[in-house]
Amino acid sequence: MDIRLPDMDEINVMQEIRKIRKDIPIIAQTAYAMMDDKNRLLQSDFDDYLAKPVKPSVLYDMLMAYLQ
């Protein structure tokens, strides 16, 4: 899920998704790759974090980890 959403707070959106599907992995994805953002998002119940530009091999490995 991109964390820079227009008119929405990414943490609130993630929490709403969790109300519907507790078991679905939610990966925060952003071009704003600041260490503080990463730590804040991971502490807010996102399952993982992916910074742009996305390397295909990193995306593939991350998806495979959650799909197994």
PDB file of N, CA, C, O and CB in Angstrom:
ATOM      1  N   MET A   1       0.843  -1.167   0.000  1.00  0.00           N
ATOM      2  CA  MET A   1       0.000   0.000   0.000  1.00  0.00           C
ATOM      3  C   MET A   1       0.892   1.235   0.000  1.00  0.00           C
ATOM      4  O   MET A   1       1.790   1.361   0.833  1.00  0.00           O
ATOM      5  CB  MET A   1      -0.961  -0.005   1.214  1.00  0.00           C
ATOM      6  N   ASP A   2       0.643   2.139  -0.932  1.00  0.00           N
ATOM      7  CA  ASP A   2       1.398   3.388  -0.961  1.00  0.00           C
ATOM      8  C   ASP A   2       1.011   4.206   0.262  1.00  0.00           C
ATOM      9  O   ASP A   2      -0.173   4.333   0.572  1.00  0.00           O
ATOM     10  CB  ASP A   2       1.132   4.186  -2.280  1.00  0.00           C
ATOM     11  N   ILE A   3       1.997   4.763   0.960  1.00  0.00           N
ATOM     12  CA  ILE A   3       1.680   5.483   2.188  1.00  0.00           C
ATOM     13  C   ILE A   3       1.348   6.956   1.965  1.00  0.00           C
ATOM     14  O   ILE A   3       0.930   7.637   2.901  1.00  0.00           O
ATOM     15  CB  ILE A   3       2.827   5.375   3.139  1.00  0.00           C
ATOM     16  N   ARG A   4       1.522   7.446   0.776  1.00  0.00           N
ATOM     17  CA  ARG A   4       1.150   8.835   0.488  1.00  0.00           C
ATOM     18  C   ARG A   4      -0.161   8.843  -0.285  1.00  0.00           C
ATOM     19  O   ARG A   4      -0.178   8.924  -1.513  1.00  0.00           O
ATOM     20  CB  ARG A   4       2.270   9.566  -0.317  1.00  0.00           C
ATOM     21  N   LEU A   5      -1.247   8.757   0.454  1.00  0.00           N
ATOM     22  CA  LEU A   5      -2.571   8.715  -0.142  1.00  0.00           C
ATOM     23  C   LEU A   5      -3.219  10.089  -0.062  1.00  0.00           C
ATOM     24  O   LEU A   5      -3.109  10.764   0.962  1.00  0.00           O
ATOM     25  CB  LEU A   5      -3.448   7.662   0.552  1.00  0.00           C
ATOM     26  N   PRO A   6      -3.889  10.510  -1.119  1.00  0.00           N
ATOM     27  CA  PRO A   6      -4.564  11.813  -1.069  1.00  0.00           C
ATOM     28  C   PRO A   6      -5.760  11.760  -0.110  1.00  0.00           C
ATOM     29  O   PRO A   6      -6.599  10.864  -0.205  1.00  0.00           O
ATOM     30  CB  PRO A   6      -5.030  12.238  -2.488  1.00  0.00           C
ATOM     31  N   ASP A   7      -5.830  12.700   0.787  1.00  0.00           N
ATOM     32  CA  ASP A   7      -6.964  12.857   1.702  1.00  0.00           C
ATOM     33  C   ASP A   7      -7.169  11.693   2.665  1.00  0.00           C
ATOM     34  O   ASP A   7      -8.247  11.559   3.244  1.00  0.00           O
ATOM     35  CB  ASP A   7      -8.206  13.048   0.912  1.00  0.00           C
ATOM     36  N   MET A   8      -6.157  10.849   2.847  1.00  0.00           N
ATOM     37  CA  MET A   8      -6.285   9.721   3.767  1.00  0.00           C
ATOM     38  C   MET A   8      -4.990   9.541   4.539  1.00  0.00           C
ATOM     39  O   MET A   8      -3.901   9.798   4.025  1.00  0.00           O
ATOM     40  CB  MET A   8      -6.647   8.426   3.007  1.00  0.00           C
ATOM     41  N   ASP A   9      -5.123   9.100   5.769  1.00  0.00           N
ATOM     42  CA  ASP A   9      -3.965   8.780   6.583  1.00  0.00           C
ATOM     43  C   ASP A   9      -3.661   7.295   6.416  1.00  0.00           C
ATOM     44  O   ASP A   9      -4.536   6.453   6.618  1.00  0.00           O
ATOM     45  CB  ASP A   9      -4.208   9.144   8.081  1.00  0.00           C
ATOM     46  N   GLU A  10      -2.433   6.978   6.050  1.00  0.00           N
ATOM     47  CA  GLU A  10      -2.068   5.598   5.747  1.00  0.00           C
ATOM     48  C   GLU A  10      -2.283   4.643   6.927  1.00  0.00           C
ATOM     49  O   GLU A  10      -2.653   3.487   6.722  1.00  0.00           O
ATOM     50  CB  GLU A  10      -0.625   5.543   5.313  1.00  0.00           C
ATOM     51  N   ILE A  11      -2.063   5.101   8.125  1.00  0.00           N
ATOM     52  CA  ILE A  11      -2.245   4.230   9.293  1.00  0.00           C
ATOM     53  C   ILE A  11      -3.726   3.953   9.522  1.00  0.00           C
ATOM     54  O   ILE A  11      -4.098   2.827   9.853  1.00  0.00           O
ATOM     55  CB  ILE A  11      -1.620   4.869  10.554  1.00  0.00           C
ATOM     56  N   ASN A  12      -4.571   4.956   9.351  1.00  0.00           N
ATOM     57  CA  ASN A  12      -6.012   4.732   9.495  1.00  0.00           C
ATOM     58  C   ASN A  12      -6.538   3.771   8.437  1.00  0.00           C
ATOM     59  O   ASN A  12      -7.379   2.922   8.732  1.00  0.00           O
ATOM     60  CB  ASN A  12      -6.766   6.057   9.411  1.00  0.00           C
ATOM     61  N   VAL A  13      -6.049   3.899   7.206  1.00  0.00           N
ATOM     62  CA  VAL A  13      -6.468   2.991   6.137  1.00  0.00           C
ATOM     63  C   VAL A  13      -6.041   1.561   6.467  1.00  0.00           C
ATOM     64  O   VAL A  13      -6.823   0.622   6.321  1.00  0.00           O
ATOM     65  CB  VAL A  13      -5.872   3.433   4.776  1.00  0.00           C
ATOM     66  N   MET A  14      -4.804   1.406   6.908  1.00  0.00           N
ATOM     67  CA  MET A  14      -4.309   0.084   7.280  1.00  0.00           C
ATOM     68  C   MET A  14      -5.159  -0.510   8.402  1.00  0.00           C
ATOM     69  O   MET A  14      -5.484  -1.697   8.361  1.00  0.00           O
ATOM     70  CB  MET A  14      -2.831   0.161   7.711  1.00  0.00           C
ATOM     71  N   GLN A  15      -5.522   0.287   9.394  1.00  0.00           N
ATOM     72  CA  GLN A  15      -6.349  -0.203  10.502  1.00  0.00           C
ATOM     73  C   GLN A  15      -7.743  -0.615  10.025  1.00  0.00           C
ATOM     74  O   GLN A  15      -8.306  -1.588  10.528  1.00  0.00           O
ATOM     75  CB  GLN A  15      -6.467   0.872  11.589  1.00  0.00           C
ATOM     76  N   GLU A  16      -8.298   0.111   9.069  1.00  0.00           N
ATOM     77  CA  GLU A  16      -9.604  -0.263   8.508  1.00  0.00           C
ATOM     78  C   GLU A  16      -9.510  -1.589   7.751  1.00  0.00           C
ATOM     79  O   GLU A  16     -10.411  -2.423   7.836  1.00  0.00           O
ATOM     80  CB  GLU A  16     -10.128   0.848   7.568  1.00  0.00           C
ATOM     81  N   ILE A  17      -8.421  -1.776   7.016  1.00  0.00           N
ATOM     82  CA  ILE A  17      -8.213  -3.049   6.320  1.00  0.00           C
ATOM     83  C   ILE A  17      -8.113  -4.175   7.338  1.00  0.00           C
ATOM     84  O   ILE A  17      -8.689  -5.244   7.135  1.00  0.00           O
ATOM     85  CB  ILE A  17      -6.938  -2.999   5.436  1.00  0.00           C
ATOM     86  N   ARG A  18      -7.397  -3.953   8.417  1.00  0.00           N
ATOM     87  CA  ARG A  18      -7.233  -4.971   9.468  1.00  0.00           C
ATOM     88  C   ARG A  18      -8.580  -5.364  10.101  1.00  0.00           C
ATOM     89  O   ARG A  18      -8.757  -6.510  10.513  1.00  0.00           O
ATOM     90  CB  ARG A  18      -6.276  -4.451  10.561  1.00  0.00           C
ATOM     91  N   LYS A  19      -9.514  -4.428  10.177  1.00  0.00           N
ATOM     92  CA  LYS A  19     -10.833  -4.747  10.723  1.00  0.00           C
ATOM     93  C   LYS A  19     -11.563  -5.762   9.843  1.00  0.00           C
ATOM     94  O   LYS A  19     -12.322  -6.595  10.337  1.00  0.00           O
ATOM     95  CB  LYS A  19     -11.674  -3.472  10.864  1.00  0.00           C
ATOM     96  N   ILE A  20     -11.321  -5.678   8.532  1.00  0.00           N
ATOM     97  CA  ILE A  20     -11.980  -6.553   7.572  1.00  0.00           C
ATOM     98  C   ILE A  20     -11.214  -7.864   7.395  1.00  0.00           C
ATOM     99  O   ILE A  20     -11.804  -8.944   7.367  1.00  0.00           O
ATOM    100  CB  ILE A  20     -12.125  -5.844   6.228  1.00  0.00           C
ATOM    101  N   ARG A  21      -9.894  -7.750   7.276  1.00  0.00           N
ATOM    102  CA  ARG A  21      -9.035  -8.929   7.029  1.00  0.00           C
ATOM    103  C   ARG A  21      -7.808  -8.855   7.927  1.00  0.00           C
ATOM    104  O   ARG A  21      -6.820  -8.209   7.578  1.00  0.00           O
ATOM    105  CB  ARG A  21      -8.604  -9.013   5.523  1.00  0.00           C
ATOM    106  N   LYS A  22      -7.865  -9.499   9.056  1.00  0.00           N
ATOM    107  CA  LYS A  22      -6.741  -9.501   9.985  1.00  0.00           C
ATOM    108  C   LYS A  22      -5.546 -10.288   9.453  1.00  0.00           C
ATOM    109  O   LYS A  22      -4.405 -10.037   9.842  1.00  0.00           O
ATOM    110  CB  LYS A  22      -7.175 -10.073  11.315  1.00  0.00           C
ATOM    111  N   ASP A  23      -5.816 -11.236   8.567  1.00  0.00           N
ATOM    112  CA  ASP A  23      -4.785 -12.150   8.098  1.00  0.00           C
ATOM    113  C   ASP A  23      -4.030 -11.688   6.857  1.00  0.00           C
ATOM    114  O   ASP A  23      -3.064 -12.338   6.456  1.00  0.00           O
ATOM    115  CB  ASP A  23      -5.396 -13.459   7.822  1.00  0.00           C
ATOM    116  N   ILE A  24      -4.439 -10.591   6.243  1.00  0.00           N
ATOM    117  CA  ILE A  24      -3.807 -10.158   4.999  1.00  0.00           C
ATOM    118  C   ILE A  24      -2.538  -9.342   5.295  1.00  0.00           C
ATOM    119  O   ILE A  24      -2.575  -8.418   6.108  1.00  0.00           O
ATOM    120  CB  ILE A  24      -4.801  -9.324   4.152  1.00  0.00           C
ATOM    121  N   PRO A  25      -1.428  -9.675   4.647  1.00  0.00           N
ATOM    122  CA  PRO A  25      -0.215  -8.878   4.850  1.00  0.00           C
ATOM    123  C   PRO A  25      -0.360  -7.512   4.190  1.00  0.00           C
ATOM    124  O   PRO A  25      -0.862  -7.399   3.072  1.00  0.00           O
ATOM    125  CB  PRO A  25       1.020  -9.613   4.290  1.00  0.00           C
ATOM    126  N   ILE A  26       0.082  -6.485   4.890  1.00  0.00           N
ATOM    127  CA  ILE A  26       0.048  -5.131   4.332  1.00  0.00           C
ATOM    128  C   ILE A  26       1.480  -4.598   4.338  1.00  0.00           C
ATOM    129  O   ILE A  26       2.109  -4.456   5.386  1.00  0.00           O
ATOM    130  CB  ILE A  26      -0.923  -4.185   5.152  1.00  0.00           C
ATOM    131  N   ILE A  27       1.968  -4.311   3.139  1.00  0.00           N
ATOM    132  CA  ILE A  27       3.329  -3.820   2.959  1.00  0.00           C
ATOM    133  C   ILE A  27       3.259  -2.338   2.631  1.00  0.00           C
ATOM    134  O   ILE A  27       2.630  -1.942   1.649  1.00  0.00           O
ATOM    135  CB  ILE A  27       4.079  -4.610   1.838  1.00  0.00           C
ATOM    136  N   ALA A  28       3.902  -1.522   3.448  1.00  0.00           N
ATOM    137  CA  ALA A  28       3.969  -0.081   3.197  1.00  0.00           C
ATOM    138  C   ALA A  28       4.983   0.161   2.084  1.00  0.00           C
ATOM    139  O   ALA A  28       6.084  -0.389   2.108  1.00  0.00           O
ATOM    140  CB  ALA A  28       4.358   0.713   4.499  1.00  0.00           C
ATOM    141  N   GLN A  29       4.609   0.978   1.121  1.00  0.00           N
ATOM    142  CA  GLN A  29       5.481   1.254  -0.030  1.00  0.00           C
ATOM    143  C   GLN A  29       5.494   2.755  -0.260  1.00  0.00           C
ATOM    144  O   GLN A  29       4.446   3.399  -0.267  1.00  0.00           O
ATOM    145  CB  GLN A  29       5.001   0.491  -1.319  1.00  0.00           C
ATOM    146  N   THR A  30       6.702   3.316  -0.452  1.00  0.00           N
ATOM    147  CA  THR A  30       6.804   4.753  -0.635  1.00  0.00           C
ATOM    148  C   THR A  30       8.091   5.163  -1.327  1.00  0.00           C
ATOM    149  O   THR A  30       9.085   4.437  -1.312  1.00  0.00           O
ATOM    150  CB  THR A  30       6.702   5.445   0.689  1.00  0.00           C
ATOM    151  N   ALA A  31       8.052   6.331  -1.929  1.00  0.00           N
ATOM    152  CA  ALA A  31       9.257   6.936  -2.491  1.00  0.00           C
ATOM    153  C   ALA A  31       9.969   7.773  -1.435  1.00  0.00           C
ATOM    154  O   ALA A  31      11.117   8.173  -1.627  1.00  0.00           O
ATOM    155  CB  ALA A  31       8.910   7.801  -3.719  1.00  0.00           C
ATOM    156  N   TYR A  32       9.293   8.038  -0.327  1.00  0.00           N
ATOM    157  CA  TYR A  32       9.850   8.836   0.760  1.00  0.00           C
ATOM    158  C   TYR A  32      10.504   7.910   1.768  1.00  0.00           C
ATOM    159  O   TYR A  32       9.944   7.630   2.828  1.00  0.00           O
ATOM    160  CB  TYR A  32       8.758   9.704   1.438  1.00  0.00           C
ATOM    161  N   ALA A  33      11.695   7.438   1.427  1.00  0.00           N
ATOM    162  CA  ALA A  33      12.346   6.372   2.198  1.00  0.00           C
ATOM    163  C   ALA A  33      13.209   6.939   3.330  1.00  0.00           C
ATOM    164  O   ALA A  33      14.436   6.861   3.285  1.00  0.00           O
ATOM    165  CB  ALA A  33      13.206   5.501   1.274  1.00  0.00           C
ATOM    166  N   MET A  34      12.570   7.493   4.313  1.00  0.00           N
ATOM    167  CA  MET A  34      13.276   7.984   5.488  1.00  0.00           C
ATOM    168  C   MET A  34      13.216   6.903   6.569  1.00  0.00           C
ATOM    169  O   MET A  34      12.188   6.245   6.729  1.00  0.00           O
ATOM    170  CB  MET A  34      12.661   9.334   5.998  1.00  0.00           C
ATOM    171  N   MET A  35      14.303   6.720   7.305  1.00  0.00           N
ATOM    172  CA  MET A  35      14.353   5.685   8.338  1.00  0.00           C
ATOM    173  C   MET A  35      13.263   5.898   9.388  1.00  0.00           C
ATOM    174  O   MET A  35      12.687   4.929   9.883  1.00  0.00           O
ATOM    175  CB  MET A  35      15.733   5.669   9.008  1.00  0.00           C
ATOM    176  N   ASP A  36      12.975   7.143   9.730  1.00  0.00           N
ATOM    177  CA  ASP A  36      11.911   7.416  10.706  1.00  0.00           C
ATOM    178  C   ASP A  36      10.561   6.928  10.196  1.00  0.00           C
ATOM    179  O   ASP A  36       9.777   6.366  10.960  1.00  0.00           O
ATOM    180  CB  ASP A  36      11.840   8.919  11.018  1.00  0.00           C
ATOM    181  N   ASP A  37      10.280   7.139   8.898  1.00  0.00           N
ATOM    182  CA  ASP A  37       9.030   6.652   8.306  1.00  0.00           C
ATOM    183  C   ASP A  37       8.956   5.140   8.390  1.00  0.00           C
ATOM    184  O   ASP A  37       7.929   4.585   8.783  1.00  0.00           O
ATOM    185  CB  ASP A  37       8.906   7.107   6.844  1.00  0.00           C
ATOM    186  N   LYS A  38      10.033   4.475   8.026  1.00  0.00           N
ATOM    187  CA  LYS A  38      10.053   3.018   8.051  1.00  0.00           C
ATOM    188  C   LYS A  38       9.768   2.505   9.459  1.00  0.00           C
ATOM    189  O   LYS A  38       8.918   1.632   9.638  1.00  0.00           O
ATOM    190  CB  LYS A  38      11.407   2.487   7.551  1.00  0.00           C
ATOM    191  N   ASN A  39      10.456   3.027  10.443  1.00  0.00           N
ATOM    192  CA  ASN A  39      10.263   2.582  11.826  1.00  0.00           C
ATOM    193  C   ASN A  39       8.847   2.864  12.312  1.00  0.00           C
ATOM    194  O   ASN A  39       8.236   2.018  12.966  1.00  0.00           O
ATOM    195  CB  ASN A  39      11.273   3.265  12.749  1.00  0.00           C
ATOM    196  N   ARG A  40       8.322   4.039  12.000  1.00  0.00           N
ATOM    197  CA  ARG A  40       6.968   4.415  12.429  1.00  0.00           C
ATOM    198  C   ARG A  40       5.927   3.480  11.824  1.00  0.00           C
ATOM    199  O   ARG A  40       5.002   3.048  12.511  1.00  0.00           O
ATOM    200  CB  ARG A  40       6.661   5.871  12.033  1.00  0.00           C
ATOM    201  N   LEU A  41       6.075   3.170  10.552  1.00  0.00           N
ATOM    202  CA  LEU A  41       5.112   2.309   9.865  1.00  0.00           C
ATOM    203  C   LEU A  41       5.179   0.868  10.370  1.00  0.00           C
ATOM    204  O   LEU A  41       4.147   0.227  10.571  1.00  0.00           O
ATOM    205  CB  LEU A  41       5.358   2.343   8.359  1.00  0.00           C
ATOM    206  N   LEU A  42       6.378   0.368  10.572  1.00  0.00           N
ATOM    207  CA  LEU A  42       6.508  -0.997  11.064  1.00  0.00           C
ATOM    208  C   LEU A  42       5.978  -1.126  12.496  1.00  0.00           C
ATOM    209  O   LEU A  42       5.447  -2.171  12.872  1.00  0.00           O
ATOM    210  CB  LEU A  42       7.969  -1.443  11.001  1.00  0.00           C
ATOM    211  N   GLN A  43       6.123  -0.074  13.282  1.00  0.00           N
ATOM    212  CA  GLN A  43       5.588  -0.077  14.649  1.00  0.00           C
ATOM    213  C   GLN A  43       4.072   0.112  14.660  1.00  0.00           C
ATOM    214  O   GLN A  43       3.421  -0.131  15.676  1.00  0.00           O
ATOM    215  CB  GLN A  43       6.254   1.023  15.481  1.00  0.00           C
ATOM    216  N   SER A  44       3.516   0.542  13.535  1.00  0.00           N
ATOM    217  CA  SER A  44       2.072   0.787  13.431  1.00  0.00           C
ATOM    218  C   SER A  44       1.305  -0.404  12.880  1.00  0.00           C
ATOM    219  O   SER A  44       0.135  -0.268  12.522  1.00  0.00           O
ATOM    220  CB  SER A  44       1.817   1.988  12.558  1.00  0.00           C
ATOM    221  N   ASP A  45       1.931  -1.553  12.804  1.00  0.00           N
ATOM    222  CA  ASP A  45       1.271  -2.805  12.420  1.00  0.00           C
ATOM    223  C   ASP A  45       1.320  -3.125  10.923  1.00  0.00           C
ATOM    224  O   ASP A  45       0.663  -4.067  10.481  1.00  0.00           O
ATOM    225  CB  ASP A  45      -0.152  -2.757  12.853  1.00  0.00           C
ATOM    226  N   PHE A  46       2.080  -2.367  10.140  1.00  0.00           N
ATOM    227  CA  PHE A  46       2.339  -2.816   8.771  1.00  0.00           C
ATOM    228  C   PHE A  46       3.242  -4.035   8.870  1.00  0.00           C
ATOM    229  O   PHE A  46       4.059  -4.130   9.787  1.00  0.00           O
ATOM    230  CB  PHE A  46       2.996  -1.676   7.887  1.00  0.00           C
ATOM    231  N   ASP A  47       3.105  -4.960   7.945  1.00  0.00           N
ATOM    232  CA  ASP A  47       3.900  -6.179   8.001  1.00  0.00           C
ATOM    233  C   ASP A  47       5.313  -5.993   7.475  1.00  0.00           C
ATOM    234  O   ASP A  47       6.244  -6.666   7.919  1.00  0.00           O
ATOM    235  CB  ASP A  47       3.220  -7.262   7.227  1.00  0.00           C
ATOM    236  N   ASP A  48       5.468  -5.083   6.534  1.00  0.00           N
ATOM    237  CA  ASP A  48       6.788  -4.877   5.941  1.00  0.00           C
ATOM    238  C   ASP A  48       6.827  -3.505   5.299  1.00  0.00           C
ATOM    239  O   ASP A  48       5.836  -2.775   5.314  1.00  0.00           O
ATOM    240  CB  ASP A  48       7.121  -5.983   4.899  1.00  0.00           C
ATOM    241  N   TYR A  49       7.982  -3.151   4.732  1.00  0.00           N
ATOM    242  CA  TYR A  49       8.214  -1.835   4.165  1.00  0.00           C
ATOM    243  C   TYR A  49       9.036  -2.003   2.894  1.00  0.00           C
ATOM    244  O   TYR A  49      10.005  -2.762   2.870  1.00  0.00           O
ATOM    245  CB  TYR A  49       8.932  -0.896   5.184  1.00  0.00           C
ATOM    246  N   LEU A  50       8.650  -1.299   1.846  1.00  0.00           N
ATOM    247  CA  LEU A  50       9.335  -1.371   0.566  1.00  0.00           C
ATOM    248  C   LEU A  50       9.513   0.046   0.031  1.00  0.00           C
ATOM    249  O   LEU A  50       8.538   0.775  -0.147  1.00  0.00           O
ATOM    250  CB  LEU A  50       8.549  -2.258  -0.444  1.00  0.00           C
ATOM    251  N   ALA A  51      10.753   0.430  -0.225  1.00  0.00           N
ATOM    252  CA  ALA A  51      11.044   1.781  -0.704  1.00  0.00           C
ATOM    253  C   ALA A  51      11.212   1.797  -2.224  1.00  0.00           C
ATOM    254  O   ALA A  51      11.722   0.847  -2.818  1.00  0.00           O
ATOM    255  CB  ALA A  51      12.311   2.330  -0.025  1.00  0.00           C
ATOM    256  N   LYS A  52      10.771   2.898  -2.840  1.00  0.00           N
ATOM    257  CA  LYS A  52      11.003   3.107  -4.277  1.00  0.00           C
ATOM    258  C   LYS A  52      12.398   3.691  -4.449  1.00  0.00           C
ATOM    259  O   LYS A  52      12.882   4.368  -3.543  1.00  0.00           O
ATOM    260  CB  LYS A  52       9.913   4.054  -4.909  1.00  0.00           C
ATOM    261  N   PRO A  53      13.044   3.462  -5.548  1.00  0.00           N
ATOM    262  CA  PRO A  53      12.600   2.598  -6.630  1.00  0.00           C
ATOM    263  C   PRO A  53      12.652   1.134  -6.192  1.00  0.00           C
ATOM    264  O   PRO A  53      13.594   0.692  -5.534  1.00  0.00           O
ATOM    265  CB  PRO A  53      13.462   2.817  -7.884  1.00  0.00           C
ATOM    266  N   VAL A  54      11.626   0.413  -6.573  1.00  0.00           N
ATOM    267  CA  VAL A  54      11.508  -0.985  -6.182  1.00  0.00           C
ATOM    268  C   VAL A  54      12.384  -1.846  -7.088  1.00  0.00           C
ATOM    269  O   VAL A  54      12.278  -1.795  -8.314  1.00  0.00           O
ATOM    270  CB  VAL A  54      10.033  -1.452  -6.243  1.00  0.00           C
ATOM    271  N   LYS A  55      13.236  -2.624  -6.467  1.00  0.00           N
ATOM    272  CA  LYS A  55      14.046  -3.575  -7.223  1.00  0.00           C
ATOM    273  C   LYS A  55      13.213  -4.838  -7.405  1.00  0.00           C
ATOM    274  O   LYS A  55      12.709  -5.390  -6.427  1.00  0.00           O
ATOM    275  CB  LYS A  55      15.414  -3.884  -6.495  1.00  0.00           C
ATOM    276  N   PRO A  56      13.062  -5.300  -8.631  1.00  0.00           N
ATOM    277  CA  PRO A  56      12.228  -6.480  -8.876  1.00  0.00           C
ATOM    278  C   PRO A  56      12.591  -7.682  -8.007  1.00  0.00           C
ATOM    279  O   PRO A  56      11.702  -8.391  -7.537  1.00  0.00           O
ATOM    280  CB  PRO A  56      12.328  -6.870 -10.319  1.00  0.00           C
ATOM    281  N   SER A  57      13.857  -7.916  -7.792  1.00  0.00           N
ATOM    282  CA  SER A  57      14.266  -9.073  -6.987  1.00  0.00           C
ATOM    283  C   SER A  57      13.840  -8.927  -5.525  1.00  0.00           C
ATOM    284  O   SER A  57      13.467  -9.912  -4.888  1.00  0.00           O
ATOM    285  CB  SER A  57      15.782  -9.261  -7.067  1.00  0.00           C
ATOM    286  N   VAL A  58      13.891  -7.720  -4.999  1.00  0.00           N
ATOM    287  CA  VAL A  58      13.469  -7.475  -3.615  1.00  0.00           C
ATOM    288  C   VAL A  58      11.957  -7.656  -3.495  1.00  0.00           C
ATOM    289  O   VAL A  58      11.478  -8.272  -2.542  1.00  0.00           O
ATOM    290  CB  VAL A  58      13.884  -6.049  -3.155  1.00  0.00           C
ATOM    291  N   LEU A  59      11.205  -7.121  -4.458  1.00  0.00           N
ATOM    292  CA  LEU A  59       9.757  -7.279  -4.466  1.00  0.00           C
ATOM    293  C   LEU A  59       9.387  -8.762  -4.568  1.00  0.00           C
ATOM    294  O   LEU A  59       8.521  -9.238  -3.834  1.00  0.00           O
ATOM    295  CB  LEU A  59       9.133  -6.484  -5.633  1.00  0.00           C
ATOM    296  N   TYR A  60      10.028  -9.474  -5.459  1.00  0.00           N
ATOM    297  CA  TYR A  60       9.742 -10.898  -5.641  1.00  0.00           C
ATOM    298  C   TYR A  60      10.005 -11.668  -4.347  1.00  0.00           C
ATOM    299  O   TYR A  60       9.173 -12.467  -3.917  1.00  0.00           O
ATOM    300  CB  TYR A  60      10.593 -11.478  -6.792  1.00  0.00           C
ATOM    301  N   ASP A  61      11.154 -11.429  -3.732  1.00  0.00           N
ATOM    302  CA  ASP A  61      11.507 -12.133  -2.492  1.00  0.00           C
ATOM    303  C   ASP A  61      10.508 -11.820  -1.370  1.00  0.00           C
ATOM    304  O   ASP A  61      10.125 -12.702  -0.601  1.00  0.00           O
ATOM    305  CB  ASP A  61      12.936 -11.749  -2.049  1.00  0.00           C
ATOM    306  N   MET A  62      10.097 -10.560  -1.292  1.00  0.00           N
ATOM    307  CA  MET A  62       9.151 -10.166  -0.254  1.00  0.00           C
ATOM    308  C   MET A  62       7.789 -10.833  -0.481  1.00  0.00           C
ATOM    309  O   MET A  62       7.182 -11.356   0.453  1.00  0.00           O
ATOM    310  CB  MET A  62       8.999  -8.633  -0.222  1.00  0.00           C
ATOM    311  N   LEU A  63       7.329 -10.807  -1.709  1.00  0.00           N
ATOM    312  CA  LEU A  63       6.039 -11.437  -2.009  1.00  0.00           C
ATOM    313  C   LEU A  63       6.077 -12.942  -1.759  1.00  0.00           C
ATOM    314  O   LEU A  63       5.129 -13.510  -1.217  1.00  0.00           O
ATOM    315  CB  LEU A  63       5.642 -11.163  -3.459  1.00  0.00           C
ATOM    316  N   MET A  64       7.163 -13.579  -2.151  1.00  0.00           N
ATOM    317  CA  MET A  64       7.279 -15.018  -1.925  1.00  0.00           C
ATOM    318  C   MET A  64       7.269 -15.353  -0.435  1.00  0.00           C
ATOM    319  O   MET A  64       6.719 -16.380  -0.037  1.00  0.00           O
ATOM    320  CB  MET A  64       8.555 -15.553  -2.570  1.00  0.00           C
ATOM    321  N   ALA A  65       7.859 -14.514   0.373  1.00  0.00           N
ATOM    322  CA  ALA A  65       7.875 -14.748   1.820  1.00  0.00           C
ATOM    323  C   ALA A  65       6.466 -14.728   2.398  1.00  0.00           C
ATOM    324  O   ALA A  65       6.167 -15.490   3.318  1.00  0.00           O
ATOM    325  CB  ALA A  65       8.741 -13.697   2.521  1.00  0.00           C
ATOM    326  N   TYR A  66       5.591 -13.863   1.868  1.00  0.00           N
ATOM    327  CA  TYR A  66       4.231 -13.751   2.378  1.00  0.00           C
ATOM    328  C   TYR A  66       3.258 -14.723   1.728  1.00  0.00           C
ATOM    329  O   TYR A  66       2.199 -15.002   2.290  1.00  0.00           O
ATOM    330  CB  TYR A  66       3.738 -12.358   2.187  1.00  0.00           C
ATOM    331  N   LEU A  67       3.600 -15.245   0.553  1.00  0.00           N
ATOM    332  CA  LEU A  67       2.695 -16.152  -0.147  1.00  0.00           C
ATOM    333  C   LEU A  67       2.917 -17.614   0.218  1.00  0.00           C
ATOM    334  O   LEU A  67       2.125 -18.474  -0.170  1.00  0.00           O
ATOM    335  CB  LEU A  67       2.851 -15.980  -1.629  1.00  0.00           C
ATOM    336  N   GLN A  68       3.956 -17.900   0.941  1.00  0.00           N
ATOM    337  CA  GLN A  68       4.235 -19.300   1.300  1.00  0.00           C
ATOM    338  C   GLN A  68       3.465 -19.727   2.521  1.00  0.00           C
ATOM    339  O   GLN A  68       3.584 -20.872   2.957  1.00  0.00           O
ATOM    340  CB  GLN A  68       5.716 -19.504   1.542  1.00  0.00           C
TER     341      GLN A  68
END
